[in-house]
């Protein structure tokens, strides 16, 4: 798949980040992960991100990463494209990107480098080094310590033909308008704020109709229903699902930092697709919160 092929794929449809399966000891469970991907693949996501943010990329070791990507690629071959997460220090991000390419992933989502702040020159050097280390397509994730300006993105677009996507996890509307107006059709644009459904209609109005859904992990039918409502400008359905599920869901998610991942794993467990615990420093939901989430899921009907 060429970078332009990947750009075409992620320019429409719903994307999602499958959680990464761990066993009771907290080790990667290839069998559980494969079963998860087989369950999710037929629901209609345009592409799946393996070892992404909801997949706890930040807690994985270099030894585990290839097994996760290989399991995803092998399980989903011919069903749905796999985009691998890559990130952390530049050399580690390069190693992940090259391994993902070798294993047959269709591209990478370049996650933030973590912890240390950096100026635009350093951020551009980081993104450029990763892009130039591979041939397949790269989507940069604008979030946390990696916030690129329109000027920086324009420079990277000239230097890196395989940089084909921009995913926003910041939510700065002015910045998004400036980036879209500057870059136009050069990039595919993805909404990447946690629980992206809440922002989906606004981002569509900004020229970003595609987003990644974490709740697809446990309510895939509802996730697709909401995406179609956004695509069709069906405000009645959007408002109903926001009122009945997503806003109460945010009430649980926002209680503890890191629950954006933990609540997704709890949801998967509730619907019979247990992915095991989250890894420290994340913490799992408390039993009362799990019951509140269970009640919310029950109102949506079978998935």
C-alpha positions as CSV (number, residue, x, y, z in Angstrom):
1,X,0.0,0.0,0.0
2,X,1.4,3.4,-1.0
3,X,1.2,6.4,1.2
4,X,-1.5,7.9,-1.1
5,X,-3.5,4.7,-0.8
6,X,-3.4,5.0,3.0
7,X,-4.4,8.7,2.7
8,X,-7.4,7.6,0.6
9,X,-8.4,5.0,3.1
10,X,-8.3,7.2,6.2
11,X,-10.1,10.1,4.5
12,X,-13.5,8.5,5.0
13,X,-15.2,6.2,7.5
14,X,-14.8,5.4,11.1
15,X,-11.4,4.4,12.6
16,X,-10.8,2.7,16.0
17,X,-8.0,1.7,18.4
18,X,-8.5,-1.9,19.7
19,X,-7.3,-2.3,23.3
20,X,-4.3,-4.6,23.8
21,X,-5.1,-7.8,25.6
22,X,-3.2,-8.7,28.7
23,X,-3.6,-11.9,30.8
24,X,-4.0,-12.0,34.5
25,X,-0.3,-11.5,35.0
26,X,-0.3,-8.4,32.8
27,X,1.5,-10.1,29.9
28,X,0.4,-9.7,26.3
29,X,-2.2,-12.3,25.2
30,X,-1.9,-13.0,21.5
31,X,-4.8,-15.4,21.5
32,X,-7.1,-12.9,23.2
33,X,-6.0,-10.0,20.9
34,X,-6.6,-12.1,17.8
35,X,-10.1,-13.0,19.0
36,X,-10.8,-9.3,19.7
37,X,-9.7,-8.2,16.2
38,X,-11.8,-11.0,14.6
39,X,-14.8,-9.8,16.5
40,X,-14.4,-6.2,15.6
41,X,-13.2,-6.5,12.0
42,X,-16.7,-7.1,10.4
43,X,-18.4,-4.1,12.0
44,X,-17.2,-1.7,9.3
45,X,-14.3,0.3,10.6
46,X,-12.2,1.8,7.8
47,X,-8.9,0.9,9.6
48,X,-7.8,-0.2,13.0
49,X,-4.8,1.2,15.0
50,X,-2.7,-1.6,16.6
51,X,-0.8,-0.6,19.7
52,X,-2.2,2.9,19.7
53,X,-3.1,5.1,22.6
54,X,-6.1,3.1,23.8
55,X,-3.9,0.0,23.1
56,X,-1.5,1.3,25.8
57,X,1.5,1.8,23.5
58,X,3.0,3.9,26.2
59,X,3.3,0.8,28.5
60,X,4.6,-1.7,25.9
61,X,8.2,-2.9,25.8
62,X,10.3,-3.1,22.6
63,X,10.1,-6.9,22.8
64,X,6.3,-7.0,23.0
65,X,5.6,-4.5,20.2
66,X,6.5,-6.8,17.2
67,X,4.2,-9.6,18.5
68,X,1.3,-7.2,18.8
69,X,1.7,-5.7,15.3
70,X,2.2,-9.2,13.8
71,X,-0.9,-10.5,15.5
72,X,-2.9,-7.6,14.2
73,X,-1.6,-7.8,10.6
74,X,-2.0,-11.6,10.4
75,X,-5.5,-11.6,11.9
76,X,-6.9,-8.7,9.8
77,X,-5.2,-9.5,6.5
78,X,-7.7,-9.0,3.7
79,X,-10.3,-7.7,6.2
80,X,-9.3,-4.3,7.4
81,X,-6.1,-2.2,7.2
82,X,-3.8,-2.0,10.2
83,X,-2.1,1.2,11.2
84,X,0.5,0.7,13.9
85,X,1.2,3.1,16.7
86,X,4.8,4.4,17.0
87,X,6.2,6.9,19.3
88,X,8.5,7.7,22.2
89,X,12.1,8.8,21.7
90,X,13.1,9.4,18.1
91,X,15.2,6.3,17.8
92,X,12.6,4.1,19.4
93,X,9.9,5.5,17.2
94,X,12.1,4.8,14.2
95,X,12.6,1.2,15.4
96,X,8.8,0.7,15.9
97,X,8.0,2.3,12.5
98,X,10.6,0.1,10.6
99,X,9.3,-3.0,12.4
100,X,5.7,-2.2,11.6
101,X,6.6,-1.8,8.0
102,X,8.6,-5.1,7.9
103,X,5.6,-6.9,9.5
104,X,3.1,-5.6,6.9
105,X,1.3,-2.8,8.6
106,X,-0.2,-0.3,6.2
107,X,1.3,2.8,7.9
108,X,1.9,4.3,11.3
109,X,0.3,6.8,13.6
110,X,3.2,8.8,15.1
111,X,2.4,9.4,18.8
112,X,4.0,12.1,20.9
113,X,7.6,11.7,22.0
114,X,6.5,12.0,25.7
115,X,7.7,14.1,28.7
116,X,10.2,16.6,27.4
117,X,9.1,19.8,25.8
118,X,10.6,20.8,22.5
119,X,10.5,23.7,20.1
120,X,9.1,23.5,16.6
121,X,12.6,22.9,15.0
122,X,13.1,19.9,17.2
123,X,9.6,18.6,16.6
124,X,10.1,18.8,12.9
125,X,13.4,17.0,13.1
126,X,11.7,14.2,15.1
127,X,8.8,13.8,12.6
128,X,11.1,14.1,9.6
129,X,13.5,11.4,11.0
130,X,10.7,8.9,11.4
131,X,9.1,9.7,8.1
132,X,12.4,9.2,6.3
133,X,13.1,5.9,8.0
134,X,10.2,4.2,6.2
135,X,8.4,4.2,2.9
136,X,4.8,3.7,4.0
137,X,2.4,6.4,5.1
138,X,2.8,8.4,8.3
139,X,0.0,10.2,10.3
140,X,1.3,12.6,12.9
141,X,-0.7,12.9,16.2
142,X,-0.9,16.5,17.3
143,X,-1.2,16.1,21.1
144,X,0.4,16.9,24.4
145,X,4.1,17.8,23.9
146,X,3.8,17.5,20.1
147,X,1.9,20.5,18.9
148,X,2.8,21.5,15.3
149,X,2.1,24.9,13.8
150,X,0.8,25.4,10.3
151,X,4.3,26.6,9.2
152,X,5.9,23.5,10.6
153,X,3.4,21.2,8.9
154,X,3.9,23.0,5.6
155,X,7.7,22.5,5.9
156,X,7.2,18.8,6.8
157,X,4.8,18.3,3.9
158,X,7.6,19.5,1.5
159,X,10.3,17.4,3.1
160,X,8.3,14.2,3.7
161,X,6.0,13.0,0.9
162,X,4.9,10.0,3.0
163,X,3.5,12.3,5.7
164,X,-0.1,12.0,4.6
165,X,-2.2,12.6,7.7
166,X,-2.8,14.9,10.6
167,X,-4.6,13.7,13.7
168,X,-5.7,16.3,16.3
169,X,-5.9,15.5,20.0
170,X,-5.7,19.1,21.2
171,X,-9.0,20.7,20.4
172,X,-7.8,24.2,19.6
173,X,-10.4,25.2,17.0
174,X,-8.5,28.3,15.9
175,X,-5.4,26.2,15.2
176,X,-7.4,23.6,13.4
177,X,-8.9,26.2,11.1
178,X,-5.5,27.7,10.4
179,X,-3.9,24.3,9.6
180,X,-6.8,23.2,7.4
181,X,-6.8,26.6,5.5
182,X,-3.0,26.3,5.1
183,X,-2.6,22.7,4.1
184,X,-6.0,21.9,2.4
185,X,-6.0,18.6,0.6
186,X,-2.3,17.9,1.3
187,X,-3.3,15.9,4.4
188,X,-6.1,13.6,5.5
189,X,-7.5,15.0,8.8
190,X,-8.6,12.9,11.7
191,X,-10.3,13.9,14.9
192,X,-8.4,12.4,17.9
193,X,-9.7,13.9,21.1
194,X,-10.7,11.3,23.8
195,X,-14.3,10.1,23.2
196,X,-14.2,11.8,19.8
197,X,-17.9,11.4,19.3
198,X,-18.5,14.4,21.5
199,X,-16.6,16.6,19.1
200,X,-17.4,14.9,15.8
201,X,-20.0,17.3,14.4
202,X,-17.9,20.3,15.2
203,X,-14.8,18.8,13.6
204,X,-16.8,17.8,10.5
205,X,-17.7,21.5,10.1
206,X,-13.9,22.3,10.2
207,X,-13.2,19.9,7.3
208,X,-12.4,16.9,9.5
209,X,-15.2,14.3,9.0
210,X,-13.1,11.3,10.1
211,X,-12.4,10.4,13.7
212,X,-11.3,7.4,15.8
213,X,-13.7,5.8,18.2
214,X,-12.6,4.2,21.4
215,X,-16.1,3.0,22.3
216,X,-16.1,0.9,19.1
217,X,-14.1,-1.5,21.4
218,X,-17.3,-2.5,23.3
219,X,-20.3,-0.9,21.6
220,X,-19.4,-1.2,17.9
221,X,-22.9,-1.1,16.6
222,X,-23.6,2.1,18.4
223,X,-20.3,3.6,17.4
224,X,-21.2,3.0,13.8
225,X,-24.7,4.3,14.3
226,X,-23.3,7.5,15.7
227,X,-20.7,7.8,12.9
228,X,-23.5,7.5,10.3
229,X,-25.5,10.1,12.1
230,X,-22.6,12.5,11.9
231,X,-22.0,11.7,8.2
232,X,-25.7,12.2,7.4
233,X,-26.1,15.3,9.6
234,X,-28.7,13.4,11.6
235,X,-28.7,15.7,14.6
236,X,-31.7,13.9,16.3
237,X,-29.7,10.6,16.5
238,X,-26.6,12.4,17.6
239,X,-28.3,14.3,20.4
240,X,-30.2,11.2,21.6
241,X,-26.9,9.2,21.9
242,X,-25.1,12.1,23.4
243,X,-27.8,12.5,26.0
244,X,-28.4,8.9,26.8
245,X,-24.9,7.5,26.7
246,X,-21.9,9.7,25.8
247,X,-22.4,12.5,28.4
248,X,-23.1,10.1,31.3
249,X,-20.1,8.1,30.0
250,X,-17.9,11.2,30.2
251,X,-19.1,11.6,33.8
252,X,-17.4,8.3,34.7
253,X,-14.4,8.8,32.4
254,X,-13.4,12.2,33.8
255,X,-13.2,11.1,37.4
256,X,-9.6,9.9,37.3
257,X,-6.8,10.8,34.9
258,X,-6.2,7.8,32.6
259,X,-9.7,6.5,32.8
260,X,-10.1,7.3,29.0
261,X,-8.3,3.9,28.5
262,X,-9.5,2.1,31.7
263,X,-13.2,2.7,30.9
264,X,-12.8,1.2,27.5
265,X,-11.2,-2.0,28.9
266,X,-14.0,-2.1,31.5
267,X,-16.6,-1.8,28.7
268,X,-15.0,-4.7,26.8
269,X,-15.1,-6.8,29.9
270,X,-18.8,-6.0,30.5
271,X,-19.8,-7.1,27.0
272,X,-17.9,-10.4,27.2
273,X,-14.6,-9.5,25.5
274,X,-12.3,-9.2,28.5
275,X,-8.9,-7.7,27.6
276,X,-7.4,-8.0,31.1
277,X,-6.3,-5.2,33.4
278,X,-4.7,-1.9,32.4
279,X,-1.0,-1.6,33.2
280,X,0.4,0.8,35.8
281,X,0.4,3.8,36.1
282,X,-3.2,3.4,34.8
283,X,-5.8,2.0,37.2
284,X,-8.9,0.0,36.5
285,X,-12.4,1.3,37.3
286,X,-13.8,0.6,40.8
287,X,-16.6,-1.9,41.1
288,X,-19.3,0.8,41.5
289,X,-18.1,2.6,38.4
290,X,-18.2,-0.7,36.5
291,X,-21.8,-1.1,37.5
292,X,-22.7,2.4,36.4
293,X,-21.1,1.7,33.0
294,X,-22.9,-1.6,32.8
295,X,-26.2,0.2,33.2
296,X,-25.3,2.7,30.5
297,X,-24.4,-0.1,28.0
298,X,-27.6,-2.0,28.8
299,X,-29.7,1.0,27.6
300,X,-28.1,0.6,24.1
301,X,-29.4,-2.9,23.5
302,X,-27.5,-5.7,21.8
303,X,-24.3,-4.9,20.0
